Amino acid sequence: MLQRFYTVALNTFVETIRQPIYAVILLATVILMILNVSLAAFTLDDDNKLLIDLGLSTLLLSSLFLSAFSAAGVMSREIENKTVLTVISKPIGRPVFVLGKYAGLAAALLLAFYLGTLVFLLSVRHGVLQNSSDPWDAPVLVFGFGSLGIALIVGAFRNYAYGKHFVTTVIAVFTPLLTASVLLVGKFDEHWDLIPFGSNYFGGQVLIAAYLVLLVVFITAAVALAASTRFGQLVTLIICTAVVGLGIISDYAFGQHGAGSVWAAVAYRTVPNMGPFWIIDGLHSSTEKTSVTLEYLAYTTAYALFITAGVLNIAVAAFQKREVG
């Protein structure tokens, strides 16, 4: 059974990253992260705080769209085209098929989120230029754009010379290069002077905030897969957007009215609460009260796993009775 699960997951992962929409959303995420550095320069308060807000929001929204479109591509489209019959007609149970699809989809989303996070961290390291006379962060620009340029050149060459898939090659080259770039940037300041590693870097709370957003991505992927067992691309996107949107405002919209309204109480207990994963407001406080502790991370991780498991059970039940013939 594990071999069958692995086969379905691997095929789903490869199929997902080869979808055109995957490359489009990933490229749009990178471009938006770069533009955020300039967009955050128009506040009257802390521009770098807004830069972090915009970066985390971009990661969440891009993952939301990527979850919905990718899940529709690997599940609902297979059901509509009846290509799923070639899999479940073999000795692969429907629960294994659904869970394998989720594992492959989650792995592809994790890869896209990882790349988006690396670009986000570089943008945070660069920071917002408060004045037109402020120097650009040369290491960030050289290593960041250099990694992307090399990946595009290698991808184009392998596609032209050997017929290899362009997007897959670019991602395979871009991922290690960008990882090395983020590490190398930590050894230089904006003028290429050597500094102690990480002394001019982003804070650990930023990484924790990104991790918590990743937990929301895994929940969204499960919701998207469950929706795509019964609905098409548009409805799946609407359901995912509604779950994430209502989940973020759950405490405000439902929680405070739960004592006086039965409907609010039901909604508060039905809609997954995304509030614990969104810690932007506490990122810039240095007090112990607002710092994210390991205990908090453990509770939120367990909460995300619980929600994901529940949604995947719904996905298995919905697909179990789905007519695919």
Secondary structure, 3 states (H helix, E strand, C coil): CHHHHHHHHHHHHHHHHCCHHHHHHHHHHHHHHHHHHHHHHHCCCCHHHHHHHHHHHHHHHHHHHHHHHHHHHHHHHHHHHCCCHHHHCCCCCHHHHHHHHHHHHHHHHHHHHHHHHHHHHHHHHHCCCCCCCCCCCHHHHHHHHHHHHHHHHHHHHHHHHHCCCHHHHHHHHHHHHHHHHHHHHCCECCCCCECCCCCCCCCHHHHHHHHHHHHHHHHHHHHHHHHHCCCCHHHHHHHHHHHHHHHHCHHHHCHHHCCCCHHHHHHHHHCCCCHHHCCHHHCCCCCHHHCCCHHHHHHHHHHHHHHHHHHHHHHHHHHHCCCCC
